[in-house]
């Protein structure tokens, strides 16, 4: 059932004003991305509507859109289920992520400002605190912020647009291995900042490629695959 595994109060009721259909979609996508609704979970329209404080119609429309985008599987005579990603899907997505992030790191080493580097340092400091507190949710969010900042510092709008298309799926795949990667991931982030500070584009590229590859391998290794 939907109610199992969702912390009390984790899903806020949506305000009526504004594009309700879009807000229901975003709320469900966030629950899926963070794995509050894990892969394979049966999604019951009436229960989702109750949690969100809306009618079933915007929920139905959101599930149809999520199905089109590959987040939800609509099964005849069974209903909606959170998509269960295959190892091949994960591998393809994380491989593309490596290509995008490595180029972003190279450009960031060439273009980053002092203020941008300071922002990266602040994110890393917060990330280390989150790991020490075993706050996986915060660590995942901060990891996403770090990589988004690298992309911003790269200064390539097309690259940023492509990365934004896969960012949520990256979070989806990163969440199961965030605790496993733990402090090591943030040590790698700090080394990357060092390469950016020294304007060593080749080193930044290599470090980012290694960093994202570690995440890809950790995802596959989590279940012995």
N, C-alpha and C positions, 0 to 999 in steps of 0.2 A: 504494500500500500504506500501511497505517497507520503503519508504522515510519518512513516518510519524513517529514522535517520536524519530528519530535518529538525534542528534545534528550535525550541520554542522561541518565537519572535524573530526568527531568521529571515522571514519573508514579510516585508512591510506591505501593508495595504496601499494600493496605488491611489493617488489623488485623481479625482474625476476630471479636472480641467486638463486641457492639452490632448495630444494625439494618443488616446488610450490604447489603441491597437499597437502602436509602436512601443509604448511603455510596457505593455504585457510581454511583448516579444523580447525586449531588452532584459526584463526581469527573469524570464525563463532561461534566456541564453546565459545570463550571469550564473544562475543556479547550476546549469549544466557545465559551464566552463570551470567553475570552482569545485565541481563534483559533489556539491550538496545534493544534486540529483545525479547519482553515479551511472555509468554505462550499464545498460540493461534494465534500468528502473522503468516500471510500468507507469505511464503518465495518464492519470484519470482526469478528464476534463472538469468534472464537478468538484473534485478535491482541489485542483489547481485554482479554479475560480474562487473557491472558498478561502484559500490561503491568500489570494491576491485581492479579494474583496471586489470582484467584478463578476459579470455574467459569463456564461460559457462561450458566447459568440466570439469575443476577442481572443479567448484562449484557443478556440478551435482554429481561428485564423492564424494565430501565432504558431501553433503546432504544424500547420500546413506549410508555412514559410520555413520553419526549422527543418522540416522534412526535405524541402527543396534544396536547402543549403547543406544537408548531410548531417545535421545534428540529431535528428529524430527519425526513427523508422516507423512508418505507418503500416501496420500489418492487417490485412483483411480479416474481419471477424475477431480480431484480438485487440486492436487499439493501437495506441502510440507508445513507443518505448525509446528511451535514450539510446542513441546509436552506440554500438560497441565497436571501437576501432580495431582493425586488424593490424598485425605487425607490419604488413606491407604499407598500409596507409600511414602509419606513424613514421616509418622509415623514409618514405617519400617526402612527407611534410618536413621532417627534421633535417633532411638533406638539403632541401630548398632553403630552409632557414639558415643553414650554415653558409650557403653562397651569399645570401643577402647580408647577413651579419658580418661576414668577413670583409666584404666591400665597404660596409658602413664603418667598420673599425679603421680601415685604411684611410678613408676620407676624413674621419674624425681626427686622426693623427696629423693630417695636413691642415685642417681647418679649425680645430677646437680653440675656443677662447679661454682665458683664465677663469672667467665666471662659469663657463661650461664645465671645466675640469673640477672646479670647486663643488659644483652641483653633483657631479659623479662621486666625489669623495664623501659628500653628505649622505648620499643614497647607500653607499657601501657601509658607512658607519651604522646607519639604521638597520641594514640587512644583517650585519654581524650581531647586533642586539637581538634581532628577531630570532636568529638561529640559537643564540644562547638561551633565549626564553622558550625555545621549542614552539614558536608561533609560526606554524607552517603557512597559514593563510597570509600573514603579513610578509613572510619571506618570499612567497610566490609573487605577491603584488609588487614588492620592492624589486625583485628580479626583473619583472616586466618594466618597471619604471627605469631601471638602469639601462636596459637594452633600448628602450624608447629614446632615452636621452642620447645614447650613442648615435642612434639613427638621426636625431635632431641635429647633433653636432656635425654629422656628415655633410649636411647642407644640400642634399640631393632630393628634390621633391618627388621625383618619380620612384626612386628607391624607397623612400618613406611610405609612399602609397602602396607599393607592393608588399612591404613589410607589414603594414597595417592590416592587410587582407588575411595574413596568416597568424597575426599576433595572438588572437584568442585561442586558436587551435594549439599554438605553442604553449600557452598557459595550461590548456587542457592536458597536454602530454607531460608538462613539467611537474604538475601538482603531485602525481604519484611518486616522483623520485626526489622531491624537494628535500625531504628529511634525509634521504640517503646521501645526496650530494652535500648537504649541510655546509659546514664552514669552508670546505675545500672550494666550493663554488665562489665564495666571496674572496678567497685568496686569489683565485684566478681573475676575478674582477679587478682587484687591486693591482695585479701585475699588468693588466691591460691599461689601466690608468697610467701606470709608469711609462708604458710604451707611447701613449698619447702625449704625455708631458714632454718626453724626449723627442717627439716628432718623428719617431721611427715607424714609418708606415708599413714596412715589410714585417717588422716584429709584431705590430698591432694586428696585422692580418693573420699571422700564424697563431698568435695567442687566442684570437677570437675563434679561429677555425678549430683549434684544439679544444677550446672551452665548450663550444656547441657540440663537438663530436663526443665529448665526455657525457653530456646530457643524453645524446642519442643512444650511446652504448648502455648507459644506466637504465634507460627506459626499457630496452630489450632484455637486459639482465635481471630486471625486477622480478620476473617470473621464471627465470632460468631459460628464457628463449634465446 
